Amino acid sequence: MDLDAVADELYGLRPEDFTAARAARVAAARTAGDRALAERIGKLRRPSLSAWASNLLVREQPEQIEPLIKLGEALRQAHQDLDGAQLRALSRQQRSLISALSRQAGQLAANAGHPLSEGAQREIDSTLHTVLADPEAAREWATGRLAKPLTATVGFPAAALSAKPRTAPAGRPRPAPAAEPRRAASARPRPASAAEPRPAPAAEPRRAPSARPRPASATEPRPAPAAQPRAAKPRTAPAKPPPSRADKQRRERLDRARKDAQDTDVELRAREKEAATATRDVDQARKLAEQLRRHMNELSAELKRTEGEYEEARAAERKAHEDLRRTERRIREARRRAETAAAKVERLVQSAPG
């Protein structure tokens, strides 16, 4: 006995049978002297109804595992590449596949005697969406041992990773202002030509701002140099777009991807509403099927009663036929005896003297 084998067995059971079976396995492990295994088995949690339905889907239809996992890998790659066309195509596949798998899980649960509520059905949808977004969740789902529904705390991780370099172009030009003081320092000597004894302050750009107020009376034309850094900024602006073509392409792809994501989100909500309507239709159809099944059971019971009565009537008919045949035999025997007696009487009458 090992933990994997016990977990496979327990999570393949119906929810109402889980606790008793777990207690039995814990007792067996303790009897075998393996207290550590007994403790680990005791920590296995009973699955919720939606988790049990997800496990049932994996176990009853294992051929559905690989298509969903491969679709998740393709979606994560498309998000990382910001491939809008691929995202649109894969999003359509995502909606159809998740809708189909969710319906199959609900049908399997209903067939096993546990119809799912709308809340449980939404939890299955959430689990399937998480499987697409998170490879670790996909591996956990594929084991068929979920104790609770999976929930994605974030979207596709690839999208978050690809978003980081997009902020770099906006941050790269920021070092340019650090160069502005140098250009301002080189611009200051120009007005210094009117006052040549000022070269020393030009060598100390950091102290220059604090030095300006002191000799303000002697050098009133200095406000012009103070405005020069502002005029110098447009000169540094062209330094921003060295990778402009790549940045523009990346921004365009990002904008397209965001628009595609918005479109797919709107379409997803519409499909979710359709799924909710379809779920209500399924519930109504299930109720009608239950009514027809009960009526069919009643008719079957009545048919069995009628068949019993028919068999009884056939038996009575056979018995009546047998009684009739016996009666006819007795009549024939009585007729023969009567004829024999009549013939004897006639012989005696004829042989008697006048």
Secondary structure in CASP SS format (residue, H / E / C, confidence):
PFRMAT SS
TARGET T0000
AUTHOR 0000-0000-0000
METHOD secondary structure of the structure
MODEL  1
M C 1.00
D C 1.00
L H 1.00
D H 1.00
A H 1.00
V H 1.00
A H 1.00
D H 1.00
E H 1.00
L H 1.00
Y C 1.00
G C 1.00
L C 1.00
R C 1.00
P H 1.00
E H 1.00
D H 1.00
F H 1.00
T H 1.00
A H 1.00
A H 1.00
R H 1.00
A H 1.00
A H 1.00
R H 1.00
V H 1.00
A H 1.00
A H 1.00
A H 1.00
R H 1.00
T H 1.00
A C 1.00
G C 1.00
D C 1.00
R H 1.00
A H 1.00
L H 1.00
A H 1.00
E H 1.00
R H 1.00
I H 1.00
G H 1.00
K C 1.00
L C 1.00
R C 1.00
R C 1.00
P C 1.00
S C 1.00
L H 1.00
S H 1.00
A H 1.00
W H 1.00
A H 1.00
S H 1.00
N H 1.00
L H 1.00
L H 1.00
V H 1.00
R H 1.00
E H 1.00
Q C 1.00
P H 1.00
E H 1.00
Q H 1.00
I H 1.00
E H 1.00
P H 1.00
L H 1.00
I H 1.00
K H 1.00
L H 1.00
G H 1.00
E H 1.00
A H 1.00
L H 1.00
R H 1.00
Q H 1.00
A H 1.00
H H 1.00
Q H 1.00
D H 1.00
L C 1.00
D C 1.00
G H 1.00
A H 1.00
Q H 1.00
L H 1.00
R H 1.00
A H 1.00
L H 1.00
S H 1.00
R H 1.00
Q H 1.00
Q H 1.00
R H 1.00
S H 1.00
L H 1.00
I H 1.00
S H 1.00
A H 1.00
L H 1.00
S H 1.00
R H 1.00
Q H 1.00
A H 1.00
G H 1.00
Q H 1.00
L H 1.00
A H 1.00
A H 1.00
N H 1.00
A C 1.00
G C 1.00
H C 1.00
P C 1.00
L C 1.00
S C 1.00
E H 1.00
G H 1.00
A H 1.00
Q H 1.00
R H 1.00
E H 1.00
I H 1.00
D H 1.00
S H 1.00
T H 1.00
L H 1.00
H H 1.00
T H 1.00
V H 1.00
L H 1.00
A H 1.00
D C 1.00
P H 1.00
E H 1.00
A H 1.00
A H 1.00
R H 1.00
E H 1.00
W H 1.00
A H 1.00
T C 1.00
G C 1.00
R C 1.00
L C 1.00
A C 1.00
K C 1.00
P C 1.00
L C 1.00
T C 1.00
A C 1.00
T C 1.00
V C 1.00
G C 1.00
F C 1.00
P H 1.00
A H 1.00
A H 1.00
A H 1.00
L H 1.00
S H 1.00
A H 1.00
K H 1.00
P H 1.00
R H 1.00
T H 1.00
A H 1.00
P H 1.00
A H 1.00
G H 1.00
R C 1.00
P C 1.00
R C 1.00
P C 1.00
A H 1.00
P H 1.00
A H 1.00
A H 1.00
E H 1.00
P H 1.00
R H 1.00
R H 1.00
A H 1.00
A H 1.00
S H 1.00
A H 1.00
R C 1.00
P H 1.00
R H 1.00
P H 1.00
A H 1.00
S C 1.00
A C 1.00
A C 1.00
E C 1.00
P C 1.00
R C 1.00
P H 1.00
A H 1.00
P H 1.00
A H 1.00
A H 1.00
E C 1.00
P C 1.00
R C 1.00
R C 1.00
A H 1.00
P H 1.00
S H 1.00
A H 1.00
R C 1.00
P C 1.00
R C 1.00
P C 1.00
A C 1.00
S C 1.00
A C 1.00
T C 1.00
E C 1.00
P C 1.00
R C 1.00
P H 1.00
A H 1.00
P H 1.00
A H 1.00
A H 1.00
Q H 1.00
P H 1.00
R H 1.00
A H 1.00
A H 1.00
K H 1.00
P H 1.00
R H 1.00
T H 1.00
A H 1.00
P H 1.00
A H 1.00
K C 1.00
P C 1.00
P C 1.00
P C 1.00
S H 1.00
R H 1.00
A H 1.00
D H 1.00
K H 1.00
Q H 1.00
R H 1.00
R H 1.00
E H 1.00
R H 1.00
L H 1.00
D H 1.00
R H 1.00
A H 1.00
R H 1.00
K H 1.00
D H 1.00
A H 1.00
Q H 1.00
D H 1.00
T H 1.00
D H 1.00
V H 1.00
E H 1.00
L H 1.00
R H 1.00
A H 1.00
R H 1.00
E H 1.00
K H 1.00
E H 1.00
A H 1.00
A H 1.00
T H 1.00
A H 1.00
T H 1.00
R H 1.00
D H 1.00
V H 1.00
D H 1.00
Q H 1.00
A H 1.00
R H 1.00
K H 1.00
L H 1.00
A H 1.00
E H 1.00
Q H 1.00
L H 1.00
R H 1.00
R H 1.00
H H 1.00
M H 1.00
N H 1.00
E H 1.00
L H 1.00
S H 1.00
A H 1.00
E H 1.00
L H 1.00
K H 1.00
R H 1.00
T H 1.00
E H 1.00
G H 1.00
E H 1.00
Y H 1.00
E H 1.00
E H 1.00
A H 1.00
R H 1.00
A H 1.00
A H 1.00
E H 1.00
R H 1.00
K H 1.00
A H 1.00
H H 1.00
E H 1.00
D H 1.00
L H 1.00
R H 1.00
R H 1.00
T H 1.00
E H 1.00
R H 1.00
R H 1.00
I H 1.00
R H 1.00
E H 1.00
A H 1.00
R H 1.00
R H 1.00
R H 1.00
A H 1.00
E H 1.00
T H 1.00
A H 1.00
A H 1.00
A H 1.00
K H 1.00
V H 1.00
E H 1.00
R H 1.00
L H 1.00
V H 1.00
Q H 1.00
S H 1.00
A C 1.00
P C 1.00
G C 1.00
END
